[in-house]
Amino acid sequence: MTEEELQKNVDEAMANRPKRHNLEPFRDSSRTRKLRFWLNVIFMIGAIAGLIIYFKVDHDTAKYVLIISLVFKFVELFLRIFKI
């Protein structure tokens, strides 16, 4: 197979490939997106604080901080899965 034939086959394959639906624009409303963003920020701050508390202060207190931060993550997950 020559280089021209190979390039022609590649061009045909690229032209006939199916479109990927996961590249469509993000469909969440801006209100939900902002809410999910802030829920993620609260979760990340809580998780980092929980780890710092775990290693520096007290294990029991850190567990409560981590559980509370997980509540925010589960709310964000619920909003993302059910596309509210």
PyMOL CGO cylinders between C-alpha atoms (Angstrom):
from pymol import cmd
from pymol.cgo import CYLINDER

trace = [
    CYLINDER, 0.00, 0.00, 0.00, 1.45, 3.33, -0.99, 0.3, 1, 1, 1, 1, 1, 1,
    CYLINDER, 1.45, 3.33, -0.99, 1.57, 6.37, 1.22, 0.3, 1, 1, 1, 1, 1, 1,
    CYLINDER, 1.57, 6.37, 1.22, -1.13, 8.10, -0.85, 0.3, 1, 1, 1, 1, 1, 1,
    CYLINDER, -1.13, 8.10, -0.85, -3.52, 5.16, -0.48, 0.3, 1, 1, 1, 1, 1, 1,
    CYLINDER, -3.52, 5.16, -0.48, -2.84, 5.02, 3.22, 0.3, 1, 1, 1, 1, 1, 1,
    CYLINDER, -2.84, 5.02, 3.22, -3.53, 8.74, 3.62, 0.3, 1, 1, 1, 1, 1, 1,
    CYLINDER, -3.53, 8.74, 3.62, -6.72, 8.38, 1.58, 0.3, 1, 1, 1, 1, 1, 1,
    CYLINDER, -6.72, 8.38, 1.58, -7.92, 5.56, 3.85, 0.3, 1, 1, 1, 1, 1, 1,
    CYLINDER, -7.92, 5.56, 3.85, -7.15, 7.60, 6.95, 0.3, 1, 1, 1, 1, 1, 1,
    CYLINDER, -7.15, 7.60, 6.95, -9.01, 10.62, 5.54, 0.3, 1, 1, 1, 1, 1, 1,
    CYLINDER, -9.01, 10.62, 5.54, -12.05, 8.46, 4.71, 0.3, 1, 1, 1, 1, 1, 1,
    CYLINDER, -12.05, 8.46, 4.71, -12.05, 6.91, 8.17, 0.3, 1, 1, 1, 1, 1, 1,
    CYLINDER, -12.05, 6.91, 8.17, -11.86, 10.32, 9.82, 0.3, 1, 1, 1, 1, 1, 1,
    CYLINDER, -11.86, 10.32, 9.82, -14.70, 11.65, 7.68, 0.3, 1, 1, 1, 1, 1, 1,
    CYLINDER, -14.70, 11.65, 7.68, -16.98, 8.71, 8.47, 0.3, 1, 1, 1, 1, 1, 1,
    CYLINDER, -16.98, 8.71, 8.47, -16.37, 8.41, 12.20, 0.3, 1, 1, 1, 1, 1, 1,
    CYLINDER, -16.37, 8.41, 12.20, -19.39, 8.84, 14.49, 0.3, 1, 1, 1, 1, 1, 1,
    CYLINDER, -19.39, 8.84, 14.49, -19.82, 11.99, 16.52, 0.3, 1, 1, 1, 1, 1, 1,
    CYLINDER, -19.82, 11.99, 16.52, -19.12, 11.69, 20.22, 0.3, 1, 1, 1, 1, 1, 1,
    CYLINDER, -19.12, 11.69, 20.22, -21.97, 12.85, 22.38, 0.3, 1, 1, 1, 1, 1, 1,
    CYLINDER, -21.97, 12.85, 22.38, -19.83, 13.46, 25.43, 0.3, 1, 1, 1, 1, 1, 1,
    CYLINDER, -19.83, 13.46, 25.43, -18.24, 16.43, 23.66, 0.3, 1, 1, 1, 1, 1, 1,
    CYLINDER, -18.24, 16.43, 23.66, -21.53, 18.32, 23.59, 0.3, 1, 1, 1, 1, 1, 1,
    CYLINDER, -21.53, 18.32, 23.59, -21.64, 21.49, 25.66, 0.3, 1, 1, 1, 1, 1, 1,
    CYLINDER, -21.64, 21.49, 25.66, -22.34, 21.11, 29.34, 0.3, 1, 1, 1, 1, 1, 1,
    CYLINDER, -22.34, 21.11, 29.34, -26.13, 20.98, 29.74, 0.3, 1, 1, 1, 1, 1, 1,
    CYLINDER, -26.13, 20.98, 29.74, -26.57, 22.11, 33.33, 0.3, 1, 1, 1, 1, 1, 1,
    CYLINDER, -26.57, 22.11, 33.33, -28.26, 25.40, 33.95, 0.3, 1, 1, 1, 1, 1, 1,
    CYLINDER, -28.26, 25.40, 33.95, -25.95, 28.11, 35.19, 0.3, 1, 1, 1, 1, 1, 1,
    CYLINDER, -25.95, 28.11, 35.19, -27.71, 28.11, 38.58, 0.3, 1, 1, 1, 1, 1, 1,
    CYLINDER, -27.71, 28.11, 38.58, -27.07, 24.40, 39.11, 0.3, 1, 1, 1, 1, 1, 1,
    CYLINDER, -27.07, 24.40, 39.11, -23.52, 24.66, 37.85, 0.3, 1, 1, 1, 1, 1, 1,
    CYLINDER, -23.52, 24.66, 37.85, -22.72, 27.47, 40.28, 0.3, 1, 1, 1, 1, 1, 1,
    CYLINDER, -22.72, 27.47, 40.28, -24.33, 25.58, 43.14, 0.3, 1, 1, 1, 1, 1, 1,
    CYLINDER, -24.33, 25.58, 43.14, -22.41, 22.41, 42.31, 0.3, 1, 1, 1, 1, 1, 1,
    CYLINDER, -22.41, 22.41, 42.31, -19.19, 24.40, 42.06, 0.3, 1, 1, 1, 1, 1, 1,
    CYLINDER, -19.19, 24.40, 42.06, -19.65, 25.88, 45.53, 0.3, 1, 1, 1, 1, 1, 1,
    CYLINDER, -19.65, 25.88, 45.53, -20.65, 22.52, 47.00, 0.3, 1, 1, 1, 1, 1, 1,
    CYLINDER, -20.65, 22.52, 47.00, -17.42, 21.06, 45.61, 0.3, 1, 1, 1, 1, 1, 1,
    CYLINDER, -17.42, 21.06, 45.61, -15.40, 23.95, 47.03, 0.3, 1, 1, 1, 1, 1, 1,
    CYLINDER, -15.40, 23.95, 47.03, -16.96, 23.42, 50.48, 0.3, 1, 1, 1, 1, 1, 1,
    CYLINDER, -16.96, 23.42, 50.48, -16.26, 19.68, 50.21, 0.3, 1, 1, 1, 1, 1, 1,
    CYLINDER, -16.26, 19.68, 50.21, -12.61, 20.21, 49.26, 0.3, 1, 1, 1, 1, 1, 1,
    CYLINDER, -12.61, 20.21, 49.26, -12.02, 22.73, 52.06, 0.3, 1, 1, 1, 1, 1, 1,
    CYLINDER, -12.02, 22.73, 52.06, -13.69, 20.38, 54.54, 0.3, 1, 1, 1, 1, 1, 1,
    CYLINDER, -13.69, 20.38, 54.54, -11.66, 17.40, 53.32, 0.3, 1, 1, 1, 1, 1, 1,
    CYLINDER, -11.66, 17.40, 53.32, -8.38, 19.28, 53.60, 0.3, 1, 1, 1, 1, 1, 1,
    CYLINDER, -8.38, 19.28, 53.60, -9.32, 20.63, 57.03, 0.3, 1, 1, 1, 1, 1, 1,
    CYLINDER, -9.32, 20.63, 57.03, -10.33, 17.12, 58.13, 0.3, 1, 1, 1, 1, 1, 1,
    CYLINDER, -10.33, 17.12, 58.13, -6.99, 15.68, 57.07, 0.3, 1, 1, 1, 1, 1, 1,
    CYLINDER, -6.99, 15.68, 57.07, -5.08, 18.44, 58.84, 0.3, 1, 1, 1, 1, 1, 1,
    CYLINDER, -5.08, 18.44, 58.84, -7.11, 17.92, 61.99, 0.3, 1, 1, 1, 1, 1, 1,
    CYLINDER, -7.11, 17.92, 61.99, -6.65, 14.15, 61.71, 0.3, 1, 1, 1, 1, 1, 1,
    CYLINDER, -6.65, 14.15, 61.71, -2.86, 14.35, 61.62, 0.3, 1, 1, 1, 1, 1, 1,
    CYLINDER, -2.86, 14.35, 61.62, -2.35, 17.34, 63.92, 0.3, 1, 1, 1, 1, 1, 1,
    CYLINDER, -2.35, 17.34, 63.92, -5.12, 17.40, 66.55, 0.3, 1, 1, 1, 1, 1, 1,
    CYLINDER, -5.12, 17.40, 66.55, -7.65, 14.64, 67.12, 0.3, 1, 1, 1, 1, 1, 1,
    CYLINDER, -7.65, 14.64, 67.12, -8.88, 11.63, 65.18, 0.3, 1, 1, 1, 1, 1, 1,
    CYLINDER, -8.88, 11.63, 65.18, -12.47, 11.77, 66.44, 0.3, 1, 1, 1, 1, 1, 1,
    CYLINDER, -12.47, 11.77, 66.44, -12.96, 15.45, 65.57, 0.3, 1, 1, 1, 1, 1, 1,
    CYLINDER, -12.96, 15.45, 65.57, -11.48, 14.83, 62.13, 0.3, 1, 1, 1, 1, 1, 1,
    CYLINDER, -11.48, 14.83, 62.13, -13.97, 12.04, 61.50, 0.3, 1, 1, 1, 1, 1, 1,
    CYLINDER, -13.97, 12.04, 61.50, -16.86, 14.41, 62.14, 0.3, 1, 1, 1, 1, 1, 1,
    CYLINDER, -16.86, 14.41, 62.14, -15.38, 17.10, 59.89, 0.3, 1, 1, 1, 1, 1, 1,
    CYLINDER, -15.38, 17.10, 59.89, -14.87, 14.57, 57.10, 0.3, 1, 1, 1, 1, 1, 1,
    CYLINDER, -14.87, 14.57, 57.10, -18.40, 13.19, 57.45, 0.3, 1, 1, 1, 1, 1, 1,
    CYLINDER, -18.40, 13.19, 57.45, -19.87, 16.69, 57.28, 0.3, 1, 1, 1, 1, 1, 1,
    CYLINDER, -19.87, 16.69, 57.28, -17.83, 17.48, 54.18, 0.3, 1, 1, 1, 1, 1, 1,
    CYLINDER, -17.83, 17.48, 54.18, -19.02, 14.23, 52.60, 0.3, 1, 1, 1, 1, 1, 1,
    CYLINDER, -19.02, 14.23, 52.60, -22.61, 15.39, 53.03, 0.3, 1, 1, 1, 1, 1, 1,
    CYLINDER, -22.61, 15.39, 53.03, -21.83, 18.33, 50.74, 0.3, 1, 1, 1, 1, 1, 1,
    CYLINDER, -21.83, 18.33, 50.74, -20.29, 15.96, 48.19, 0.3, 1, 1, 1, 1, 1, 1,
    CYLINDER, -20.29, 15.96, 48.19, -23.32, 13.68, 48.25, 0.3, 1, 1, 1, 1, 1, 1,
    CYLINDER, -23.32, 13.68, 48.25, -25.63, 16.65, 47.66, 0.3, 1, 1, 1, 1, 1, 1,
    CYLINDER, -25.63, 16.65, 47.66, -23.47, 17.66, 44.68, 0.3, 1, 1, 1, 1, 1, 1,
    CYLINDER, -23.47, 17.66, 44.68, -23.54, 14.08, 43.41, 0.3, 1, 1, 1, 1, 1, 1,
    CYLINDER, -23.54, 14.08, 43.41, -27.33, 13.97, 43.72, 0.3, 1, 1, 1, 1, 1, 1,
    CYLINDER, -27.33, 13.97, 43.72, -27.64, 17.21, 41.71, 0.3, 1, 1, 1, 1, 1, 1,
    CYLINDER, -27.64, 17.21, 41.71, -25.26, 15.92, 39.04, 0.3, 1, 1, 1, 1, 1, 1,
    CYLINDER, -25.26, 15.92, 39.04, -26.86, 12.48, 38.63, 0.3, 1, 1, 1, 1, 1, 1,
    CYLINDER, -26.86, 12.48, 38.63, -30.46, 13.65, 38.57, 0.3, 1, 1, 1, 1, 1, 1,
    CYLINDER, -30.46, 13.65, 38.57, -29.65, 16.85, 36.62, 0.3, 1, 1, 1, 1, 1, 1,
    CYLINDER, -29.65, 16.85, 36.62, -31.78, 19.06, 38.79, 0.3, 1, 1, 1, 1, 1, 1,
]
cmd.load_cgo(trace, "trace")
